[in-house]
Amino acid sequence: MKKIFLITFSYFLLQKPLAFAQLAVGVKGGFTGTTGYFSTPAQPVAGTTAVIPEIKNKNGGMGFGGVAGIYAKYNLTENFFVMIETEYNHFLLKQKSTSRTDVNALVEVRSGLPISFQDNSIFANLSNRAEVTYQAIRVPIIFGSTFASKYRAFLGPSLIFPVASEITNFTQGNIEANSAVNFVGGNIPLTQSKANLMTKEGGILEVKRFTWGADLGVGYTFPDTNIDLDLRYAVNLGGITKNKDVKGFFGAFLITIGYRFWNSGGGSASDAPSK
C-alpha cells in the first residue's frame, strides 16, 4: 500500500503545474454500506473446564449507515489535487454464526436448567445474528487526479477515531438430549443482548481508540456547478479490536454529495477547478 501511494504521488507531481494553486472548501454527506466479519478465538470459562469455542462469523448482509463532513481541497497542478477531509461516519456491520457449545460455558442457559451437569456432558447448538454499530471520526488524506475537467480518481490513507460502538446479539437454538444423564433436551428461545464495545463490557471485542485504513474511489463534478458526486470504498487496515486474536475484515462503500462553498481564487465556489 505504501508503494502505491508513493508511485501515485510521484506521478501526479510530474504533471503540468497551475499558474497558481487554489484552495476550495466544502461540505459533504451521504450513505455508507458496510460488509465484513469477525472471528473470535476459543475462550475458557472461569470456574469450569468448559470452553466457549472459536466463533467464525460470516457476513450477514450489507448494513447501511450515514456520513457527513467537511473537506479542504488544494490543487497542486492542473490535474493533481490533495484533499483533507474530516467526517463523522456511522457504520452498521451485520454478521451471523452457528456453534456447538458446552452448556456450562453458557451462564444464562445453565442457570435456567432444573439440574446441573458435569462439564462436556450437555451441549447446545446456537444460531446467532449480530449487529455491530461503529461510529467514528475519520480523517482521510486524499491524493487524486482530474480527467476531462469533471471526472476524478483518488486514493489515500485515513485516520480513524472511534467515538461509539455497540453489539446487539440475537441468539436462539436447542439443547441436545443425553440419555446417559437422563436429559431430554429442549429449545433455547430467541434472546437479545447488548454490550458496549468502547468499554471492558465488550470483552475481547473491545475496540481500539485509534486505528487506520485506506480509501479508494472515483468522482464526478456536475458541469457549471459546485456539486460533486463521490463513490469510494474504505477499508480498515489497522484492526478494529484491541485483542489481536480477533481476526476479520471491515470495509464500506460510501456514496456522498459534496457542495463547494468557498475557494481562494475569488468568485463563486463553482468557479474552482473540479476535484
TORKOL-4160 file (C-alpha; in steps of 0.2 Angstrom, whole numbers, padded with zeros to 4 digits, m for minus):
275
<pt num="1" X="0000" Y="0000" Z="0000"/>
<pt num="2" X="0014" Y="0012" Z="0004"/>
<pt num="3" X="0022" Y="0009" Z="m0013"/>
<pt num="4" X="0006" Y="0013" Z="m0022"/>
<pt num="5" X="0004" Y="0029" Z="m0013"/>
<pt num="6" X="0022" Y="0034" Z="m0017"/>
<pt num="7" X="0021" Y="0029" Z="m0035"/>
<pt num="8" X="0004" Y="0039" Z="m0037"/>
<pt num="9" X="0011" Y="0054" Z="m0028"/>
<pt num="10" X="0027" Y="0055" Z="m0039"/>
<pt num="11" X="0017" Y="0053" Z="m0055"/>
<pt num="12" X="0005" Y="0067" Z="m0051"/>
<pt num="13" X="0019" Y="0079" Z="m0046"/>
<pt num="14" X="0026" Y="0077" Z="m0064"/>
<pt num="15" X="0010" Y="0084" Z="m0071"/>
<pt num="16" X="0009" Y="0102" Z="m0078"/>
<pt num="17" X="0008" Y="0115" Z="m0064"/>
<pt num="18" X="m0005" Y="0128" Z="m0062"/>
<pt num="19" X="m0002" Y="0146" Z="m0064"/>
<pt num="20" X="m0007" Y="0147" Z="m0045"/>
<pt num="21" X="m0013" Y="0134" Z="m0033"/>
<pt num="22" X="m0031" Y="0136" Z="m0027"/>
<pt num="23" X="m0039" Y="0130" Z="m0011"/>
<pt num="24" X="m0058" Y="0125" Z="m0010"/>
<pt num="25" X="m0068" Y="0121" Z="0005"/>
<pt num="26" X="m0084" Y="0111" Z="0005"/>
<pt num="27" X="m0096" Y="0100" Z="0015"/>
<pt num="28" X="m0102" Y="0083" Z="0011"/>
<pt num="29" X="m0115" Y="0070" Z="0016"/>
<pt num="30" X="m0121" Y="0053" Z="0011"/>
<pt num="31" X="m0123" Y="0035" Z="0015"/>
<pt num="32" X="m0112" Y="0020" Z="0020"/>
<pt num="33" X="m0114" Y="0002" Z="0016"/>
<pt num="34" X="m0104" Y="m0010" Z="0027"/>
<pt num="35" X="m0099" Y="m0028" Z="0025"/>
<pt num="36" X="m0087" Y="m0039" Z="0034"/>
<pt num="37" X="m0085" Y="m0052" Z="0048"/>
<pt num="38" X="m0075" Y="m0056" Z="0064"/>
<pt num="39" X="m0069" Y="m0072" Z="0070"/>
<pt num="40" X="m0066" Y="m0074" Z="0089"/>
<pt num="41" X="m0054" Y="m0087" Z="0097"/>
<pt num="42" X="m0059" Y="m0100" Z="0110"/>
<pt num="43" X="m0062" Y="m0093" Z="0127"/>
<pt num="44" X="m0061" Y="m0103" Z="0144"/>
<pt num="45" X="m0074" Y="m0100" Z="0156"/>
<pt num="46" X="m0069" Y="m0096" Z="0174"/>
<pt num="47" X="m0073" Y="m0109" Z="0187"/>
<pt num="48" X="m0076" Y="m0123" Z="0174"/>
<pt num="49" X="m0066" Y="m0133" Z="0162"/>
<pt num="50" X="m0079" Y="m0128" Z="0149"/>
<pt num="51" X="m0074" Y="m0118" Z="0134"/>
<pt num="52" X="m0083" Y="m0106" Z="0123"/>
<pt num="53" X="m0077" Y="m0112" Z="0105"/>
<pt num="54" X="m0069" Y="m0102" Z="0091"/>
<pt num="55" X="m0083" Y="m0092" Z="0083"/>
<pt num="56" X="m0082" Y="m0090" Z="0064"/>
<pt num="57" X="m0094" Y="m0076" Z="0060"/>
<pt num="58" X="m0099" Y="m0074" Z="0042"/>
<pt num="59" X="m0105" Y="m0059" Z="0033"/>
<pt num="60" X="m0124" Y="m0056" Z="0037"/>
<pt num="61" X="m0128" Y="m0044" Z="0023"/>
<pt num="62" X="m0124" Y="m0026" Z="0020"/>
<pt num="63" X="m0128" Y="m0014" Z="0034"/>
<pt num="64" X="m0132" Y="0004" Z="0030"/>
<pt num="65" X="m0127" Y="0020" Z="0039"/>
<pt num="66" X="m0123" Y="0038" Z="0036"/>
<pt num="67" X="m0108" Y="0050" Z="0033"/>
<pt num="68" X="m0106" Y="0069" Z="0035"/>
<pt num="69" X="m0091" Y="0080" Z="0035"/>
<pt num="70" X="m0081" Y="0095" Z="0028"/>
<pt num="71" X="m0066" Y="0095" Z="0017"/>
<pt num="72" X="m0052" Y="0106" Z="0010"/>
<pt num="73" X="m0045" Y="0103" Z="m0007"/>
<pt num="74" X="m0029" Y="0110" Z="m0013"/>
<pt num="75" X="m0025" Y="0110" Z="m0032"/>
<pt num="76" X="m0006" Y="0107" Z="m0034"/>
<pt num="77" X="m0006" Y="0105" Z="m0053"/>
<pt num="78" X="m0018" Y="0106" Z="m0067"/>
<pt num="79" X="m0023" Y="0088" Z="m0064"/>
<pt num="80" X="m0017" Y="0084" Z="m0047"/>
<pt num="81" X="m0025" Y="0088" Z="m0030"/>
<pt num="82" X="m0023" Y="0085" Z="m0012"/>
<pt num="83" X="m0038" Y="0084" Z="m0001"/>
<pt num="84" X="m0040" Y="0083" Z="0018"/>
<pt num="85" X="m0057" Y="0078" Z="0025"/>
<pt num="86" X="m0065" Y="0076" Z="0042"/>
<pt num="87" X="m0080" Y="0065" Z="0043"/>
<pt num="88" X="m0092" Y="0058" Z="0055"/>
<pt num="89" X="m0096" Y="0040" Z="0050"/>
<pt num="90" X="m0110" Y="0028" Z="0056"/>
<pt num="91" X="m0106" Y="0010" Z="0051"/>
<pt num="92" X="m0118" Y="m0005" Z="0053"/>
<pt num="93" X="m0109" Y="m0022" Z="0052"/>
<pt num="94" X="m0121" Y="m0037" Z="0051"/>
<pt num="95" X="m0114" Y="m0055" Z="0055"/>
<pt num="96" X="m0121" Y="m0072" Z="0058"/>
<pt num="97" X="m0114" Y="m0088" Z="0065"/>
<pt num="98" X="m0118" Y="m0106" Z="0072"/>
<pt num="99" X="m0109" Y="m0115" Z="0086"/>
<pt num="100" X="m0110" Y="m0130" Z="0097"/>
<pt num="101" X="m0105" Y="m0126" Z="0115"/>
<pt num="102" X="m0105" Y="m0134" Z="0132"/>
<pt num="103" X="m0120" Y="m0128" Z="0141"/>
<pt num="104" X="m0109" Y="m0125" Z="0157"/>
<pt num="105" X="m0100" Y="m0112" Z="0146"/>
<pt num="106" X="m0117" Y="m0103" Z="0144"/>
<pt num="107" X="m0121" Y="m0095" Z="0160"/>
<pt num="108" X="m0138" Y="m0089" Z="0156"/>
<pt num="109" X="m0143" Y="m0106" Z="0148"/>
<pt num="110" X="m0136" Y="m0116" Z="0163"/>
<pt num="111" X="m0144" Y="m0105" Z="0176"/>
<pt num="112" X="m0161" Y="m0109" Z="0168"/>
<pt num="113" X="m0159" Y="m0128" Z="0169"/>
<pt num="114" X="m0168" Y="m0138" Z="0184"/>
<pt num="115" X="m0152" Y="m0148" Z="0187"/>
<pt num="116" X="m0133" Y="m0146" Z="0185"/>
<pt num="117" X="m0122" Y="m0157" Z="0174"/>
<pt num="118" X="m0103" Y="m0160" Z="0173"/>
<pt num="119" X="m0093" Y="m0151" Z="0160"/>
<pt num="120" X="m0093" Y="m0158" Z="0142"/>
<pt num="121" X="m0109" Y="m0168" Z="0145"/>
<pt num="122" X="m0123" Y="m0157" Z="0138"/>
<pt num="123" X="m0121" Y="m0146" Z="0123"/>
<pt num="124" X="m0131" Y="m0133" Z="0115"/>
<pt num="125" X="m0132" Y="m0129" Z="0096"/>
<pt num="126" X="m0133" Y="m0110" Z="0094"/>
<pt num="127" X="m0138" Y="m0099" Z="0079"/>
<pt num="128" X="m0133" Y="m0081" Z="0082"/>
<pt num="129" X="m0136" Y="m0065" Z="0072"/>
<pt num="130" X="m0125" Y="m0049" Z="0077"/>
<pt num="131" X="m0127" Y="m0031" Z="0073"/>
<pt num="132" X="m0112" Y="m0020" Z="0077"/>
<pt num="133" X="m0113" Y="m0001" Z="0076"/>
<pt num="134" X="m0097" Y="0008" Z="0074"/>
<pt num="135" X="m0097" Y="0027" Z="0075"/>
<pt num="136" X="m0080" Y="0036" Z="0071"/>
<pt num="137" X="m0072" Y="0052" Z="0066"/>
<pt num="138" X="m0062" Y="0048" Z="0050"/>
<pt num="139" X="m0049" Y="0060" Z="0043"/>
<pt num="140" X="m0045" Y="0054" Z="0025"/>
<pt num="141" X="m0029" Y="0061" Z="0017"/>
<pt num="142" X="m0033" Y="0060" Z="m0002"/>
<pt num="143" X="m0022" Y="0061" Z="m0017"/>
<pt num="144" X="m0031" Y="0062" Z="m0033"/>
<pt num="145" X="m0031" Y="0067" Z="m0052"/>
<pt num="146" X="m0045" Y="0075" Z="m0063"/>
<pt num="147" X="m0049" Y="0070" Z="m0080"/>
<pt num="148" X="m0058" Y="0080" Z="m0094"/>
<pt num="149" X="m0062" Y="0093" Z="m0080"/>
<pt num="150" X="m0076" Y="0083" Z="m0072"/>
<pt num="151" X="m0070" Y="0066" Z="m0069"/>
<pt num="152" X="m0058" Y="0061" Z="m0055"/>
<pt num="153" X="m0050" Y="0046" Z="m0047"/>
<pt num="154" X="m0042" Y="0046" Z="m0029"/>
<pt num="155" X="m0034" Y="0036" Z="m0015"/>
<pt num="156" X="m0026" Y="0039" Z="0001"/>
<pt num="157" X="m0024" Y="0034" Z="0019"/>
<pt num="158" X="m0037" Y="0038" Z="0033"/>
<pt num="159" X="m0035" Y="0041" Z="0052"/>
<pt num="160" X="m0050" Y="0033" Z="0062"/>
<pt num="161" X="m0055" Y="0038" Z="0079"/>
<pt num="162" X="m0070" Y="0028" Z="0086"/>
<pt num="163" X="m0082" Y="0038" Z="0097"/>
<pt num="164" X="m0096" Y="0024" Z="0100"/>
<pt num="165" X="m0098" Y="0006" Z="0096"/>
<pt num="166" X="m0111" Y="m0007" Z="0102"/>
<pt num="167" X="m0115" Y="m0025" Z="0098"/>
<pt num="168" X="m0133" Y="m0032" Z="0098"/>
<pt num="169" X="m0134" Y="m0051" Z="0098"/>
<pt num="170" X="m0150" Y="m0061" Z="0093"/>
<pt num="171" X="m0147" Y="m0079" Z="0099"/>
<pt num="172" X="m0158" Y="m0095" Z="0098"/>
<pt num="173" X="m0155" Y="m0114" Z="0097"/>
<pt num="174" X="m0158" Y="m0130" Z="0106"/>
<pt num="175" X="m0150" Y="m0141" Z="0119"/>
<pt num="176" X="m0145" Y="m0159" Z="0114"/>
<pt num="177" X="m0153" Y="m0174" Z="0123"/>
<pt num="178" X="m0142" Y="m0185" Z="0133"/>
<pt num="179" X="m0149" Y="m0201" Z="0139"/>
<pt num="180" X="m0133" Y="m0205" Z="0150"/>
<pt num="181" X="m0138" Y="m0191" Z="0162"/>
<pt num="182" X="m0157" Y="m0193" Z="0159"/>
<pt num="183" X="m0159" Y="m0176" Z="0150"/>
<pt num="184" X="m0172" Y="m0175" Z="0136"/>
<pt num="185" X="m0165" Y="m0159" Z="0128"/>
<pt num="186" X="m0175" Y="m0143" Z="0124"/>
<pt num="187" X="m0176" Y="m0127" Z="0115"/>
<pt num="188" X="m0167" Y="m0111" Z="0118"/>
<pt num="189" X="m0179" Y="m0096" Z="0114"/>
<pt num="190" X="m0174" Y="m0081" Z="0105"/>
<pt num="191" X="m0165" Y="m0069" Z="0116"/>
<pt num="192" X="m0157" Y="m0052" Z="0114"/>
<pt num="193" X="m0142" Y="m0045" Z="0122"/>
<pt num="194" X="m0131" Y="m0029" Z="0120"/>
<pt num="195" X="m0113" Y="m0024" Z="0125"/>
<pt num="196" X="m0104" Y="m0008" Z="0124"/>
<pt num="197" X="m0088" Y="m0011" Z="0114"/>
<pt num="198" X="m0080" Y="0005" Z="0120"/>
<pt num="199" X="m0078" Y="m0002" Z="0137"/>
<pt num="200" X="m0072" Y="m0018" Z="0146"/>
<pt num="201" X="m0091" Y="m0024" Z="0144"/>
<pt num="202" X="m0086" Y="m0028" Z="0126"/>
<pt num="203" X="m0074" Y="m0042" Z="0132"/>
<pt num="204" X="m0062" Y="m0047" Z="0118"/>
<pt num="205" X="m0072" Y="m0036" Z="0106"/>
<pt num="206" X="m0067" Y="m0020" Z="0114"/>
<pt num="207" X="m0062" Y="m0008" Z="0100"/>
<pt num="208" X="m0046" Y="0002" Z="0099"/>
<pt num="209" X="m0047" Y="0020" Z="0102"/>
<pt num="210" X="m0037" Y="0024" Z="0086"/>
<pt num="211" X="m0034" Y="0014" Z="0070"/>
<pt num="212" X="m0031" Y="0017" Z="0052"/>
<pt num="213" X="m0037" Y="0012" Z="0034"/>
<pt num="214" X="m0037" Y="0017" Z="0016"/>
<pt num="215" X="m0049" Y="0025" Z="0004"/>
<pt num="216" X="m0050" Y="0022" Z="m0015"/>
<pt num="217" X="m0063" Y="0030" Z="m0026"/>
<pt num="218" X="m0070" Y="0040" Z="m0041"/>
<pt num="219" X="m0080" Y="0055" Z="m0043"/>
<pt num="220" X="m0089" Y="0066" Z="m0055"/>
<pt num="221" X="m0092" Y="0085" Z="m0054"/>
<pt num="222" X="m0108" Y="0091" Z="m0062"/>
<pt num="223" X="m0104" Y="0104" Z="m0076"/>
<pt num="224" X="m0105" Y="0123" Z="m0071"/>
<pt num="225" X="m0110" Y="0119" Z="m0053"/>
<pt num="226" X="m0101" Y="0117" Z="m0036"/>
<pt num="227" X="m0109" Y="0100" Z="m0033"/>
<pt num="228" X="m0098" Y="0084" Z="m0033"/>
<pt num="229" X="m0103" Y="0066" Z="m0033"/>
<pt num="230" X="m0091" Y="0053" Z="m0025"/>
<pt num="231" X="m0091" Y="0034" Z="m0024"/>
<pt num="232" X="m0077" Y="0026" Z="m0014"/>
<pt num="233" X="m0073" Y="0011" Z="m0004"/>
<pt num="234" X="m0065" Y="0012" Z="0013"/>
<pt num="235" X="m0056" Y="m0002" Z="0021"/>
<pt num="236" X="m0049" Y="m0004" Z="0039"/>
<pt num="237" X="m0031" Y="m0009" Z="0039"/>
<pt num="238" X="m0025" Y="m0007" Z="0057"/>
<pt num="239" X="m0038" Y="m0018" Z="0065"/>
<pt num="240" X="m0054" Y="m0014" Z="0075"/>
<pt num="241" X="m0052" Y="m0023" Z="0091"/>
<pt num="242" X="m0039" Y="m0022" Z="0105"/>
<pt num="243" X="m0037" Y="m0041" Z="0106"/>
<pt num="244" X="m0026" Y="m0046" Z="0091"/>
<pt num="245" X="m0033" Y="m0064" Z="0091"/>
<pt num="246" X="m0049" Y="m0057" Z="0084"/>
<pt num="247" X="m0047" Y="m0058" Z="0066"/>
<pt num="248" X="m0058" Y="m0052" Z="0052"/>
<pt num="249" X="m0062" Y="m0039" Z="0038"/>
<pt num="250" X="m0071" Y="m0022" Z="0039"/>
<pt num="251" X="m0075" Y="m0012" Z="0023"/>
<pt num="252" X="m0088" Y="0000" Z="0017"/>
<pt num="253" X="m0094" Y="0009" Z="0002"/>
<pt num="254" X="m0098" Y="0027" Z="0004"/>
<pt num="255" X="m0109" Y="0037" Z="m0008"/>
<pt num="256" X="m0108" Y="0056" Z="m0005"/>
<pt num="257" X="m0114" Y="0073" Z="m0012"/>
<pt num="258" X="m0102" Y="0087" Z="m0009"/>
<pt num="259" X="m0105" Y="0106" Z="m0010"/>
<pt num="260" X="m0090" Y="0118" Z="m0013"/>
<pt num="261" X="m0095" Y="0134" Z="m0004"/>
<pt num="262" X="m0078" Y="0144" Z="m0004"/>
<pt num="263" X="m0062" Y="0145" Z="m0014"/>
<pt num="264" X="m0046" Y="0155" Z="m0013"/>
<pt num="265" X="m0047" Y="0161" Z="m0031"/>
<pt num="266" X="m0062" Y="0173" Z="m0028"/>
<pt num="267" X="m0079" Y="0172" Z="m0036"/>
<pt num="268" X="m0091" Y="0158" Z="m0033"/>
<pt num="269" X="m0086" Y="0141" Z="m0027"/>
<pt num="270" X="m0092" Y="0134" Z="m0044"/>
<pt num="271" X="m0078" Y="0144" Z="m0052"/>
<pt num="272" X="m0065" Y="0132" Z="m0043"/>
<pt num="273" X="m0057" Y="0118" Z="m0053"/>
<pt num="274" X="m0066" Y="0102" Z="m0051"/>
<pt num="275" X="m0059" Y="0090" Z="m0039"/>
